[in-house]
Amino acid sequence: MSSILDTLTQQLSGGTLSQMSRQLGTDEATTQNAVSMALPLLLGGLARNAAQPAGADALGRALDADHDGSLLDDPSALLSNPQAFSGGGILGHILGARQAPVAEGVGRATGMNQQQVMQLLVMLAPLIMGALGRAKRQGGIDAGGLAPALQREQAQIEQRAPGAGGILGSILDRDHDGGIADDIARMGGGVLGNIFGRKA
């Protein structure tokens, strides 16, 4: 199975990045830095959910019903109207009560305000589900294979930025308190900002 991270970073470049930046009211460098932080956090949230059989089953059903990967062929439709693709609902399933502190932490690390980060997360959530759905279909992965597939993504994050996997796990497993935002903000310019070989 091709890397979900690679699929998404290929999508989120060039014209797509420019359109996303216009929607957010930010420059492309700032958007790119925020994306490089947000993608690993969202993938980590999915991996955490899929680690439980009930969560993996629910994720598998959602992918089969609504996320075949076709969205990746024309992301401009999503970026112009993310709520039409249930971006907010998907984000809620991925992060739950961690949405606000994750947005705060990414914002503090990148200079974006919390509203801009939430808007970015709502854009990214359907794209991540689309990339995972395409990988599931192409790889013939059933619900039981989702957790290992997402664990491989976490291993790739760890390979690209040593220490990131463990830090992400610690953040996403802790209670829903302000410490999440503190941890994300502290490591933003280092570990997560280097996921794709670019400094935040």
Helices and strands as residue ranges (DSSP letters): H 4-11, H 14-24, H 28-50, H 53-66, G 70-73, H 75-80, G 82-85, H 87-95, G 96-98, H 99-110, H 114-139, H 143-160, H 164-173, H 179-188, G 192-194
